[in-house]
């Protein structure tokens, strides 16, 4: 008998629905709605609108997913979330009818079909709630580190302002990022399952990777295992392979692997929308002495940073420990190995080029989830390597969400 993926969905509702791998509880919905409405009260928002935007592997639609559970596989949706009353979700009707989503997620009863004229949908909801002169928080007016121009269409905002000249439209982007920052037990459970699938996906790829097998065929094993395990597309898999790969691409080449090749990846898995990542090099045949040293250093960097991460430590303090170790060993730190993980552009998104940026003074909090993945290069730039895992910060320190050991993964034997 096929085993179901872990779920916190109540058994009675799961028996009725039974088709999503992981659905969050009504208690989790109530927790999120309380957090969002508390923020809305502080900001004076009468409603929040989160637009349809499946960009950046659906990360730009994170707040729709956070408030509705609707999404995955680039399903297009938006949500109108009032300070009082029930939210309304709008979904692209010709790809997945609203009735389907009404049954699938169990949080939002008012799910309507859209022809993708999202401004009309928001206009209808604003009028239904008599908020023609209200203050509307808009996800996507403000930018994020990877979308500085924002995430909502210009025409959508233009039409909203024309329809409601007496309303105030203010950015809710940053406020929603802050609301999503601290993860609940249910969110961490989804991230833990995503990490497990990511580890398994790399091992499935390694089992197929051998001399003569094309890179794109080995890459396909990663994606196939994700889907078999209940994870979602689109997602991010960065791939580089060769005798000494120094960059990664989103597109796997059609090139036969050779003995002595090294495969470097950043493998992300989206499970119930939650993004976890692992960084695991794979060696086609035993690694050379130099790559063995690089792998050991990558794991040592991870371990030392991991030990230092706890509530109250700043991002800058954690990163400095990594930079000092790498530089002290005669290598060059290539990228800040600490990125927030969750449904979308979760903070922080750090940049090595700005080590003195104000964000580096921000203290780490319990409940944050990161990809911790030290990546460095030789001084001549001829080799790079990284080893990383998704971690959650607890009151007592950090906890790895991955379960596999750090031994080199050797394929092709």
Number of C-alpha atoms within 10 A of each C-alpha: 3 4 5 13 12 12 18 16 20 12 11 9 15 18 10 10 16 16 13 15 17 23 24 19 18 14 10 16 17 13 12 17 16 12 13 20 20 14 18 21 12 8 15 15 21 21 24 26 26 28 27 26 22 20 13 15 17 24 23 26 31 28 25 26 23 20 22 24 21 28 23 21 15 17 16 23 27 28 27 24 26 22 19 10 8 12 21 20 29 26 26 20 16 11 10 13 15 21 14 11 22 18 17 20 22 20 21 20 17 13 22 18 18 20 12 17 10 21 18 16 21 23 19 13 21 24 13 10 14 10 18 17 14 18 18 27 26 23 27 28 21 18 16 19 14 11 14 11 12 18 23 19 15 10 11 16 16 11 14 17 15 10 15 17 11 13 17 15 21 17 18 22 21 14 17 23 19 13 15 22 21 18 19 14 10 16 19 20 19 25 31 23 25 31 29 21 29 31 22 17 25 25 20 19 22 23 16 19 27 23 18 12 16 18 25 16 17 21 24 15 19 25 25 14 19 22 14 10 20 19 28 22 18 19 22 17 19 18 21 21 25 19 15 17 17 15 14 16 13 12 12 19 15 11 14 16 23 20 18 17 21 26 24 25 26 23 23 27 31 31 27 25 30 27 29 31 31 28 25 26 22 24 27 24 18 19 20 12 9 10 18 14 11 22 22 16 22 23 18 18 26 21 15 14 22 20 12 15 24 21 18 12 15 18 21 20 16 22 23 15 14 25 21 13 18 23 13 10 9 11 19 20 22 20 18 25 27 24 19 23 26 27 27 22 22 24 21 20 17 21 17 14 10 11 15 11 12 9 16 18 13 14 15 19 20 18 19 24 32 26 24 28 27 29 23 27 20 16 13 8 12 10 17 23 27 27 28 26 24 28 27 26 22 16 11 10 15 22 16 19 23 22 11 11 7 14 10 18 18 19 22 20 11
